[in-house]
């Protein structure tokens, strides 16, 4: 045997051993009922919003919070302060720079918690906010939240009228699902125009940057969508004062019905933090008593997002059980895990199939319901990405009832095919959710007004369809491949919407193309491989910063296990299993693996809203490296066989 062959065999053997340790670690994390659900964490804005929410729910009496509320506020304040940066501000991802909206939210929350504006940390934070543009530079949702307590002038906040639910052309459903849930609940608050008092003497005057107008800035060009919507905002503010009251009453009634309907069959409105919070506030202004079952359950569901332990206090933006279980099961199946582990996972996933029509059915009314949500229960919002991932897992894993599983496969496959957008790609929750001009709406600065097709989901759906026997000649696969090829960036990468960022998009685009039968000799595949190899770090791993979204181009970062795994998976899908890049990537994973089979990862590699909100999926660091090692071992076995 040659020296090179010995090295290759040694690497394959080490990868196999590391794979087994990783599989044992992931298996040990499985719940008794067969599912996985790791913590999902974000930035300090969730704890900041929580303190402001307490001001809404339990305003202090005579300047004093009730003891139970006071204790939680103190914990939230400590959690916020723990993440203050050396320059005084707060960021939205680990190792990132200070960001204005997160910093303003933190200041307000800390001041409400009792920190004096003259306290050194608060003075430094105030100075940082002023340097970033003052409170005027915060995003619309910060301003809207503060306006509920007369802490920001309402006239300088965007109008969010309930009449949006009455507009023709299914206008509400042209917004992304998460925006829809936020807008409807907020519109009820907006219509009520509540004026909850802030504590006596509480102001934010020190955050206003002198000489900067709080008014919306118009585009210099006269005729733009932004200028149109700003003019419309002016009309809406007139309408609130002088409009037809019967129309407003009808809009409030319809919006309330819409929201309340979606509080059923789910773990809170949209099962995600912002609309869950706003739904409680909306029920309050609609007159629901604190002990009303609907309102009590909405608040209970919100509070389940809280992690309150002796040494830790934080909020999760939502739960990720379907996602975690599907990826963990798929990775374990690739590593030849025990049938018992996989059968329990399959049975749990099959029990979570959604059989109720949701918002998606507005554009696909004749499609039989199926699919899976991201969370434990969110039946109005099955997720195309999660559904594809579950289908991938179920293509490898057999449950206890093969006949029921086969019927489920058929329904889910038909649903995935029906959810293809007219451009050939797939999005997260809806088809053809791409009215680009809506991004110019004044309250669209959360950078997620729409849900257009994206490379990472399109690639994963192609992979799922192929795994269930859909052949290359099928029009859905052909159009999906064409969408990916036409949306490749000039440098060879693909934009990743739901993971950071171009490494993520490129990985799953390449996997989708390979599954759909695309030759690894095609120019677009070769170019993607060259791009991945060109951005590899000196330590053999890959890392990408959330700053990629701000820059519109790849931004290097220290290597992470999850992003290294994505790069390896992408290269393997592109036909590269023997290059130095792949070998060094595997070596990085081997060197970084801990004795218990896990990896450590501090940086955020998940994406909520690009440029606005990022996520740390606490199992990404384990099951993606497991999948990369298993894929590498399998590929090497095939080439040696």
ABEGO torsion letter per residue (X at the ends): XBAAAAAAAAAAAAAAAAAAAAAAAAAAABBAAGBBBBBBBBBAAAAAAAAAAAAAABBBBGGBBBAAAAAAAAAAAAAAAAABBAAGBBBABBGBBBBAAAAAAAAAAAAAAGBBAABAAAAAAAAAAAAAGEAAABBAAAAAAAAAAGABBAAABBBBBAAAAABBGGAAAABBAAAAAAAAAAAAAAAAGBBBBBBBGBBAAAABBBGBBABBBBBABABBAAAAAAAAAAAAAAAAAABBAAAAAAAAAAAAAAAAAAABGBBEBGGBAAAAAAAAAAAAAAGBBAABAAAAAAAAAAAAABBBBAABBBBBABBAAAAAAAAAAAAAAAAGBBAAAAAAAAAAAAAABBABBBAAAAABAABBBBEBBABABBAABBBAAAAAAAAAAAAABBBABAAAAAAAAAAAAAAAAAABBAAGBBBAABBGBABAAAAABAAAAAGAABBBBBAAAAAAAAAAAAAAGBBAABAAAAAAAAAAAAABBAAGBBBBAABOBAAAAAAAAAAAAAAAGBBAABAAAAAAAAAAAAABBAAGBBBBBAAAAAAGBBBBBBBBAAAAAAAAAAAAAAGBAABAAAAAAAAAAAAABBAAGBBBBABBABBBBBGABBBBBAAAAAAAAAAAAAAAAAAAAAAAX
